[in-house]
Amino acid sequence: MKHKIYYLARTKTYDIRLTSRIFYLLFFVCINSFSVLIAQEEVRCFEPSRLVVEHEGLEERAKLICTNSCKAAKQHYSGKYYRALKEKYEARERHFLSMLEAGDLIIDGELYDYVQSLVDLVVNSLQINEKRKLYLVRDDSPNAFNIGDDQLYIHLGLIYRVENEDQLVFVIAHELGHNELNHYDSTITRYADLVTNDSIQRRIKAIKYQEYRTVSTLNEIMLPWLLSSKEKSRLQEREADDYGFNVLEKCGYSPWRATGLFDIFENSLKERDTTALDLVNLLNLEQTGLDFSEALDTVVESSLGIFKEEKDTLEDLLRTHPHNEERKAAFLERISEIPKTNEDKNEERFLKYRSLAEGELIVNALYKGNLDRAIFYSLRLYEREPENLFVRKTIPFSFAYLGYEKKKRRAGKRIANQSPYYDSLYNYMLYFLREISPDQCFSIAQVWNKNHPDLTNLDLANASMIMMDVYNERYDDFWIRYHIERERSRNYYVMLIINQIKDEEYIKK
Amino acid sequence: MKNTSKSNRLIKMPLAIVALFMWANIGICQSTSIPNVLKLRSAKSSGAIIENDKLVGYYVFFFKEKEDRKNSTYEIQIFDDNLNAVKEIAITRPKRSYLLEIVYNEKAFILFFYDSKTGYEFITYDRNGKQLGNHKVDRKEIPRADLALSASSLNSGTENVTIFPLGSKGFVRSSYTKNKKTGYNLIAFDNKMNELWRYGSAEDSKLYESAEISNISDEVITATIYKRKGAMSKKMDAFFHLINPKDGTLIKEVPMGNGSEGKLTVLKTYLAKGSDKIILIGEYFKPGDDFLKDKSQGLFVREIDMSGNEKDMKKFSWDGDIAKFKNENLTEEDKKEAKDGFSIFFHDVIKSDGHYFLIGEQFRKQVSAGGVAMNVLAGATGGSSDAAAFEIRVSNMIVMELDESNELIDFKVVKKKRTSVYLQKGMGLYSSAFLGYYVKSTGGFDYSFTSNDKEKNKHTVVYVDANRKEEKDDKAKEKSDVMLGVIQIENGKIETQRIPINTDAKRFWFEAAKPGFVTIGEYYKKEKKLDFRLEKLTY
């Protein structure tokens, strides 16, 4: 690779030349971007939600929630019991702040507004006077949660997985159920019961002085409490399911259409799309003129063979949620009482927002440096929406970045060892990504850009071009594109990577 | 014993026991991550799982809790060659247990434990973690030489391979015995740890004898046997034994020269699966010379059939045959150095396209300025120092190529930065050939590992180059965190590369990996996290 360090000291003449070029190009970009927007009126161009890592208002709100919870607790409890509850409320505040600091929370934007509108709809249908605030969580797992703070947390991975708005509304209603039924408070009072139980505490304290079997003894002491706690948790989940079911109808959504949600949960340990990715055609591998046969000739078998999966004897008892089958059966039992609704509801609006969630997942994967997830989500979205401008840029960018990391021998940090869902087709893609060379990565990006001239000719804010500038040692162009990228407020994930490369390669003006 | 250095001595972090707090959870993320690793404290907590010279996985052995006054509970996490966690085995062992080796034979794992009070214990498990059998050797029964080997393995962080798979039916272990004088034993066990056969030195032997297994196939086990009169004797004879793997009977003893016609040493052997010949590579000596104290005359390549009959013998003298190649390949600076005479320690033999490639590393004994200074200083203050006046200078990598008729056709020097290994007092008296083994046992060579992809006829030799400067066109050089050297032999062609490795961890090290890859272990003290990642070396 030709990524030599760029140390050339430029003269004043050069600086003027470079500055005027930047102005000229920026002007050119503005004109052309405008024409692109006009020409591609129907084309979706995703703008990521902004990254928020500090927010005075939210920090104060978290503090206030904690103070109010503590005040409310103080009215009923005192002494050790109160202190235990206070400790939990403070931990909840810290947890919220840590999510905020890590940039895990989406607090505004198009997708956010859409989901918040669904939350508002549910809240209004129940005639709850106060607003229930929503946070979207940048997390791939299909999950949602409530921590008793009148706020709902929905993972992007859940929006990505659900099939229709009815399912999403059911999840919102379910989480709202946890909040309105005070499940969190009930959970932490169980914790307070534990820490104020003198008999248990004495036994736990004794472990500190015990030389042997400390872990086992602790497990033995905690197990009855743990089992009862999990049983209670499963009961709460059933209550929240009932709550969600009731709300769904009130809001005008169909429980029939929400039934599939339990199958989604059941399959949460699999990828959403389990069909094979046609890497050869999607990435135009033949056009690169390079030989990819070794990387495509997948051997994904474990060197130690397949091991028998063992189920833990306590697995069923330690579940926080009832089995999906059981939840589905309960849901179907209730559903049988109501007439079946029209199944052919237009989901265009929902699918548009679901694509936004996919876009956010791609951004999050790039920001966290999980290139296999970024490439996987991008290719899946591209399969369905080949005109999506955003994903057409993230594909070459991800490959160019992977090429760079391979050169640095850091690709092992960027590509997972195996599918988090043990999905063999995903593993096939992982094998391909692991095996291809840096030059093959850059070549994929180059061919991609060539096949999408609108990305290279009209829209200079194509981050893969910056990577290619480094690869091809076009440092003048690098700086031009760098300044353009820097002006774009929502591409924090690109700037993080570009700045890292700029510093590592000592690219100087 | 076959000794495989797995840690990089340039990185001042010994491979270590991973002390974990409570339960360890293996997370699936971009690399295999083990949280709650409180400290890395001594050697032997993690290592490679070997099956017939091939890496098939890794293990991490960690402490869970004290069970009672005598025992502790441990967990062993097993990973495949892609670093995917495949199995966890919980085990109760006497406290202060060290896991010395894990070997796999397609059907069973054998775990070799050492406990300073109780001795050795060998436990076999099937693939589902069910215990199949065990075999104990009381500490009192363990010969001193065996204990010394285990201790050196633990202290130096190197991996002494003493157990080999016997097909998928069992294992063979090479050990010392407490005969009249120290002897050797090769003991075969089935997967349930029932003894199948035993092959060893005569109980009444008046000689010090040791054995080193070199190859095991369905047809033959090959081992080099060393014999000498006393523990301190510098006169030693070598014999090459061919043993029947079915019953442990001797097929043939192949003598390796003698005092009057000149002795031969075995540095490396090669036995291809399904092949009917064995290749022996070693050094030959002048009549009357001995390999523990004298300099060899050159290298030999000997070919024998499965019955031990010699088919071919070629000798290549240092001064003639080899120097000829050296002069063609070496720079003026190297030629000057070569005059002072470097020895070669052979790490591996690779067969590709009918040619043999001998992978070696140059080293020589030289006066240690530091050692002399320390002795002078210690003497001046009326004390004494353990430092020797000699050190071992480890130099370039060597690749020697032999054609189909075992003729030397190339001698390639792969340059790398020289490093030094200090010798303990008294070690300076031994010859280079012996010191090569000593350096190997301390993990002093820069050679790291070889991975073989026999299907693709691709072999990758990995070593560490202390020269961390990256080759750039620019005058300003950039230093990587560590530089790995790679010698790739593919379809008979040699290619060399230097690969910069970068990491944000303060403590990191390398382990053998599947063909074309290296495993990097990274310990993050602040986060108390141990990460393992695979990096592809060559593209």
Interface residues (C-beta under 8 A of the other chain):
Chain A: K4 I5 Y7 E211 Y212 R213 T214 V215 S216 S302 S303 L304 G305 F307 K308 E310 G369 N370 K406 K408 R409 R410 A411 G412 K413 R414 I415 A416 N417 Q418 P420 R434 E435 I436 S437 P438 D439 Q440
Chain B: M22 W23 I28 C29 Q30 S31 T32 I49 L55 V56 G57 K64 E65 K66 E67 D68 R69 T73 I78 D80 D81 N82 L83 N84 V86 K87 Y104 R127 N128 K472 D473 D474 A476 E478 I499 P500 I501 N502 K514 I520 R533 L534 E535 K536 L537 Y539
